[in-house]
């Protein structure tokens, strides 16, 4: 890319963070790390003022974790009236590009696109956000077949029509499907075509993402999206994920039970993104962030909440601020008492550089013995860090820990999920 095409404030922000722009990426710029590691990210310009409302949306957007949304790495002020939305780079082809080079999507392929993207819209809704630009150009299919809803500028800018997002998704999927010849690609015509089901949804008042997911499962079995010129390798991972239960119905359960199971397990495959966020996050220290101290919203889904709470706990241990334990633990519960004791043991010392790498998280099957406690198993590792004595003495290095799995017992409170206790599995 000609370097002079890139606005000065964008190029300066990227260079200050150790990246340089290499290409146009949709509504923004693709940048690669200057250290030769080939780390890539995108910076999208959003015309907006850095006011309290934008800061709050930025905090909520940074906290969203979903496999089918690009991870927001940071929000920075570029210049007056211009913000930079820094996101992970999603490699792949847009739905518009795929459709332009091949025949319409079969029912199963369309379901594979609609179901995960509907889940992504639901994750934004849970965070009090909406996308604002759902289209065939903003849905990107990765080389492994996973669809990702990109271009989150509308969410930062304050787009607030969640139902419109869902309707645009339905209309977008319908545009990729055949019309009069739909019967030729319907795998199980006795169930009715997905086109009929989606068309009917457009007449439903108060349409939400859950209705779209249910309609897709009722009408079709998800199958990999066949990507032109890469059909043999595209989406094999998606097929395996479907067999594991993320997309296909779990054998032996009712449809209602399966829908609930899908809702509660939706976050498991996405927690791997946390590792990439932690790796890239160190590069952004030189940028002035928007409202960095804003409290982290906790997702309604217990698995997503467990991931977020694990990260917030690491921040609290690093700051030594025991007054924030209530944002993670149930007040005076076993976990609260243990963490308070741990902070007291620091005796005023500061912990520098501590982060948590959440490698996996999943819901533990209930046996009825835990009452109101929902158990989530979390596999994570602590980064290398240092302990700085309160008297200003020499810092004591602490090596990174091996990955360890514990079970977080979560309880629902007026403020959302909080940790009641922590036990070995």
PyMOL commands that set and color helices and strands:
alter all, ss='L'
color gray80, all
select helices_A, chain A and resi 3-5+8-16+52-63+95-100+107-126+153-157+162-175+182-184+189-191+194-201+209-219+236-243+255-265+268-284+302-319+322-327+334-346
alter helices_A, ss='H'
color red, helices_A
select strands_A, chain A and resi 19-25+28-33+40-47+72-79+82-88+93-94+139-141+147-149+350-352+356-363+374-382+385-388+396-398+404-413+416-424
alter strands_A, ss='S'
color yellow, strands_A
deselect
rebuild
show_as cartoon
